[in-house]
């Protein structure tokens, strides 16, 4: 029983480690082409100049 718990923890830890390596090379920030110049929660502001 104890050996199964250690094995499961090792597998989960390894998967988390692999996931962290995979996302570490991702580009940080938000792409400018998707940014809006108005508040999406109050869209009437997009029509004001």
ZIDA-V362357 format. One record per residue. N is the residue number from 0. RES is the residue in one small letter. SS is DSSP state (alpha for helix, beta for strand, coil for the rest). PHI is phi in degrees with one decimal (* if undefined). NEAR is the number of other C-alpha atoms within 10 Angstrom. Layout:
N;RES;SS;PHI;NEAR  N;RES;SS;PHI;NEAR
This chain:
0;x;coil;*;5  1;x;alpha;-64.5;7  2;x;alpha;-65.5;8  3;x;alpha;-66.2;9  4;x;alpha;-66.8;10  5;x;alpha;-65.4;11  6;x;alpha;-63.0;11  7;x;alpha;-64.2;12  8;x;alpha;-63.8;12  9;x;alpha;-65.8;12  10;x;alpha;-64.4;12  11;x;alpha;-63.6;12  12;x;alpha;-61.2;12  13;x;alpha;-64.6;12  14;x;alpha;-66.6;12  15;x;alpha;-64.1;12  16;x;alpha;-63.9;11  17;x;alpha;-63.4;11  18;x;alpha;-65.1;11  19;x;alpha;-69.2;11  20;x;alpha;-68.3;11  21;x;alpha;-66.1;10  22;x;alpha;-93.8;9  23;x;alpha;-69.2;9  24;x;coil;-88.6;8  25;x;coil;-69.8;8  26;x;coil;-72.0;8  27;x;coil;-84.5;7  28;x;coil;96.7;6  29;x;coil;-119.7;8  30;x;coil;-64.1;8  31;x;alpha;-63.5;7  32;x;alpha;-69.4;6  33;x;alpha;-99.4;6  34;x;coil;-80.4;8  35;x;coil;-108.8;9  36;x;coil;-100.5;7  37;x;coil;-139.6;13  38;x;coil;-80.3;10  39;x;coil;-69.6;10  40;x;coil;-87.6;7  41;x;coil;-138.8;8  42;x;alpha;-67.4;10  43;x;alpha;-62.3;10  44;x;alpha;-65.4;12  45;x;alpha;-70.7;12  46;x;alpha;-94.7;7  47;x;coil;-87.3;7  48;x;coil;-112.1;4
